[in-house]
Amino acid sequence: MALALLAGATVQSLVGLGLGLVAAPVVALVDPHLLPEVTLWLACTYPVVTLLGEHSGIDWDGLAWSMPTRVVGTVLGVAAVAHLSRSLLAVVVAVMVLVAVALTWRAVRVPLNRGTLMAAGLVSGLSGTATSIGGPPMAILYQHRPPQQIRTTMAVYFSVGAGLSLVGLGIVGELEAHRFALAALLSPVLLLGAWIGGVLRPRVPEARVRPAVLLVCAASAAVLLVRTLVG
């Protein structure tokens, strides 16, 4: 899990997302009961590191339209966690990652407007709370924006969104102290990933990083899906 989180933190430092995409399938392989809480705690705190390093270019208008529907999606996600089995959630994680990879690989260009921002916030809130992977809907909208705007806007979105998901899970009694302790134990790995990403960012062309990220995500999701279905 530490290695997966290190890879995810490094990738997110480079392209604006990746912590949940890379780490969640591996965490689910180790113990599905750790999802979504462990990765949500980490997703809530890690973006703060990004914002300490760079905080210009944030699309506040886009966040203003996506955040309210993120709250609605969070409520739906809390209901999913309370009523669905962990195995089903693991399948959802895998399918979400594979769909996100397929859409990104094909370079689908979705218009960035109020309607798509509200829809992305809703879907992101549901998937982020239920599976800890809430980034792809927003990332697809912002993928053609300047890299710094993607990183900073997604950092604000991840931190606030994950915080909302944790509040929702806490209200229905789905939070446990040992999962928070594990997230705290793993958190120094994220700092190392942020540092590595900062060092690599000016040296590695984004065009070369992106295909490798998608392949790792797809492979992790495929392994998770096969293991869950086979039992």
C-alpha positions as CSV (number, residue, x, y, z in Angstrom):
1,M,0.0,0.0,0.0
2,A,2.8,2.4,0.8
3,L,4.4,1.8,-2.6
4,A,1.1,2.3,-4.3
5,L,0.5,5.6,-2.4
6,L,4.0,6.7,-3.3
7,A,3.3,6.1,-7.0
8,G,-0.1,7.8,-6.8
9,A,1.2,10.8,-4.9
10,T,4.1,11.2,-7.4
11,V,1.7,11.0,-10.4
12,Q,-0.8,13.4,-8.8
13,S,2.0,15.9,-8.2
14,L,2.9,15.6,-11.9
15,V,-0.6,15.7,-13.6
16,G,-3.1,16.8,-10.9
17,L,-4.7,13.5,-10.1
18,G,-3.7,9.9,-9.6
19,L,-3.6,9.2,-5.9
20,G,-7.0,7.4,-5.8
21,L,-6.7,5.9,-9.3
22,V,-3.3,4.2,-8.5
23,A,-3.7,3.5,-4.8
24,A,-7.4,2.5,-4.4
25,P,-7.2,-0.8,-6.4
26,V,-4.1,-1.8,-4.5
27,V,-5.7,-0.9,-1.1
28,A,-8.8,-2.9,-2.1
29,L,-6.6,-5.9,-3.0
30,V,-5.0,-5.8,0.5
31,D,-8.3,-5.3,2.4
32,P,-11.5,-4.1,0.8
33,H,-12.8,-3.0,4.2
34,L,-10.2,-0.2,4.2
35,L,-12.0,1.5,1.3
36,P,-13.1,4.2,1.0
37,E,-12.0,5.7,4.4
38,V,-8.2,5.3,4.3
39,T,-7.8,6.8,0.9
40,L,-10.4,9.5,1.6
41,W,-8.3,10.7,4.7
42,L,-5.2,10.8,2.5
43,A,-7.0,12.5,-0.4
44,C,-8.3,15.1,2.0
45,T,-4.9,16.1,3.3
46,Y,-2.5,15.5,0.4
47,P,-3.8,18.4,-1.8
48,V,-2.8,20.9,0.9
49,V,0.8,20.0,0.1
50,T,0.2,20.9,-3.6
51,L,-1.4,24.2,-2.6
52,L,1.5,25.2,-0.4
53,G,3.8,24.9,-3.4
54,E,1.5,26.6,-6.0
55,H,-1.9,28.2,-5.6
56,S,-2.4,30.4,-8.6
57,G,-4.6,29.7,-11.5
58,I,-7.4,28.1,-9.5
59,D,-10.7,28.1,-11.4
60,W,-13.0,29.3,-8.5
61,D,-15.9,29.8,-10.9
62,G,-15.8,26.1,-11.9
63,L,-15.5,25.0,-8.3
64,A,-18.6,27.2,-7.4
65,W,-20.7,25.3,-9.9
66,S,-19.4,21.8,-9.1
67,M,-19.2,21.8,-5.3
68,P,-23.0,22.1,-4.6
69,T,-23.8,19.0,-6.7
70,R,-20.8,17.3,-5.1
71,V,-22.7,17.5,-1.8
72,V,-25.7,15.8,-3.3
73,G,-23.5,13.1,-4.8
74,T,-21.9,12.6,-1.4
75,V,-25.3,11.9,0.1
76,L,-25.8,9.2,-2.6
77,G,-22.4,7.8,-2.0
78,V,-23.0,7.5,1.8
79,A,-26.2,5.6,1.0
80,A,-24.2,3.2,-1.3
81,V,-21.6,2.6,1.4
82,A,-24.3,1.9,4.0
83,H,-26.3,-0.6,1.9
84,L,-23.9,-2.2,-0.6
85,S,-21.4,-5.0,0.1
86,R,-17.7,-4.4,0.1
87,S,-17.2,-6.8,-2.8
88,L,-19.6,-4.8,-4.9
89,L,-17.8,-1.6,-4.0
90,A,-14.5,-3.2,-5.1
91,V,-16.1,-4.0,-8.4
92,V,-17.3,-0.4,-8.7
93,V,-13.7,0.8,-8.0
94,A,-12.3,-1.3,-10.8
95,V,-15.0,-0.4,-13.3
96,M,-14.7,3.3,-12.4
97,V,-10.9,3.2,-13.1
98,L,-11.3,1.3,-16.3
99,V,-14.0,3.7,-17.6
100,A,-11.8,6.7,-16.6
101,V,-8.8,5.2,-18.4
102,A,-10.8,4.4,-21.5
103,L,-12.3,7.9,-21.7
104,T,-8.9,9.6,-21.1
105,W,-7.1,7.3,-23.5
106,R,-9.5,8.2,-26.3
107,A,-9.1,11.9,-25.4
108,V,-12.8,12.6,-25.2
109,R,-13.3,16.3,-25.1
110,V,-16.3,17.3,-22.9
111,P,-17.2,21.0,-23.0
112,L,-16.5,22.9,-19.7
113,N,-19.6,24.7,-18.8
114,R,-22.1,25.1,-15.9
115,G,-24.1,22.0,-16.9
116,T,-21.1,19.7,-17.2
117,L,-19.5,21.0,-14.0
118,M,-22.7,20.3,-12.1
119,A,-23.0,16.8,-13.6
120,A,-19.3,16.1,-12.9
121,G,-19.7,17.2,-9.3
122,L,-22.7,14.9,-8.8
123,V,-21.0,11.8,-10.2
124,S,-17.7,12.7,-8.5
125,G,-19.4,13.0,-5.1
126,L,-21.1,9.6,-5.5
127,S,-18.0,7.7,-6.7
128,G,-15.6,9.6,-4.4
129,T,-17.6,8.7,-1.3
130,A,-18.4,5.1,-2.3
131,T,-15.1,4.1,-3.8
132,S,-12.6,7.0,-2.9
133,I,-12.1,7.6,-6.7
134,G,-13.8,10.9,-7.4
135,G,-11.3,12.7,-9.7
136,P,-12.0,11.4,-13.2
137,P,-15.2,13.3,-13.9
138,M,-13.6,16.6,-13.1
139,A,-10.3,15.7,-14.6
140,I,-12.0,14.9,-17.9
141,L,-13.5,18.4,-18.0
142,Y,-10.2,20.1,-17.2
143,Q,-7.8,17.9,-19.1
144,H,-7.3,20.5,-21.9
145,R,-6.6,23.4,-19.4
146,P,-3.1,24.6,-18.5
147,P,-1.3,22.1,-16.2
148,Q,-1.0,24.4,-13.3
149,Q,-4.7,25.2,-13.4
150,I,-5.5,21.5,-13.4
151,R,-3.2,20.8,-10.5
152,T,-4.4,23.7,-8.3
153,T,-8.1,23.4,-9.1
154,M,-8.2,19.7,-8.6
155,A,-6.2,20.1,-5.3
156,V,-9.0,22.4,-3.9
157,Y,-11.7,20.1,-5.2
158,F,-10.1,16.9,-3.8
159,S,-9.5,18.4,-0.4
160,V,-13.0,19.8,0.1
161,G,-14.7,16.9,-1.7
162,A,-12.9,14.3,0.4
163,G,-13.7,16.2,3.5
164,L,-17.4,16.3,2.6
165,S,-17.3,12.5,2.0
166,L,-15.7,11.9,5.4
167,V,-18.3,14.0,7.1
168,G,-21.1,12.1,5.4
169,L,-19.6,8.7,6.4
170,G,-19.1,9.9,9.9
171,I,-22.8,10.9,10.2
172,V,-23.9,7.4,9.4
173,G,-21.2,5.8,11.6
174,E,-19.0,4.4,8.9
175,L,-15.7,5.9,10.2
176,E,-13.4,3.8,12.4
177,A,-10.4,4.9,14.4
178,H,-8.0,2.1,13.2
179,R,-8.5,3.2,9.6
180,F,-7.7,6.8,10.5
181,A,-4.6,5.6,12.3
182,L,-3.5,3.6,9.3
183,A,-4.0,6.7,7.1
184,A,-1.9,8.8,9.5
185,L,0.8,6.1,9.5
186,L,1.0,6.2,5.7
187,S,0.8,9.9,5.3
188,P,4.6,10.6,5.3
189,V,4.8,8.5,2.1
190,L,2.7,11.2,0.4
191,L,5.2,13.9,1.3
192,L,7.9,11.8,-0.3
193,G,5.7,11.4,-3.4
194,A,5.1,15.2,-3.5
195,W,8.8,15.9,-3.4
196,I,9.6,13.3,-6.1
197,G,6.9,14.7,-8.3
198,G,8.2,18.3,-7.8
199,V,11.7,17.2,-8.8
200,L,10.4,15.3,-11.9
201,R,7.9,17.8,-13.1
202,P,10.2,20.1,-15.0
203,R,12.2,17.1,-16.4
204,V,9.4,14.7,-17.6
205,P,7.2,15.6,-20.5
206,E,3.6,15.2,-19.6
207,A,3.0,13.3,-22.9
208,R,5.3,10.5,-21.7
209,V,3.9,10.3,-18.2
210,R,0.2,10.0,-19.1
211,P,0.3,6.7,-21.1
212,A,2.3,5.0,-18.3
213,V,-0.2,6.3,-15.7
214,L,-3.1,4.9,-17.7
215,L,-1.5,1.5,-18.1
216,V,-0.7,1.2,-14.4
217,C,-4.3,2.2,-13.5
218,A,-5.8,-0.2,-16.0
219,A,-3.6,-3.1,-14.8
220,S,-4.4,-2.5,-11.2
221,A,-8.1,-2.2,-11.9
222,A,-8.1,-5.4,-14.0
223,V,-6.4,-7.4,-11.3
224,L,-8.9,-6.1,-8.7
225,L,-11.9,-6.9,-10.9
226,V,-10.7,-10.5,-11.7
227,R,-9.9,-11.2,-8.0
228,T,-13.2,-9.9,-6.8
229,L,-15.3,-11.8,-9.4
230,V,-13.3,-15.0,-9.0
231,G,-13.4,-14.8,-5.2
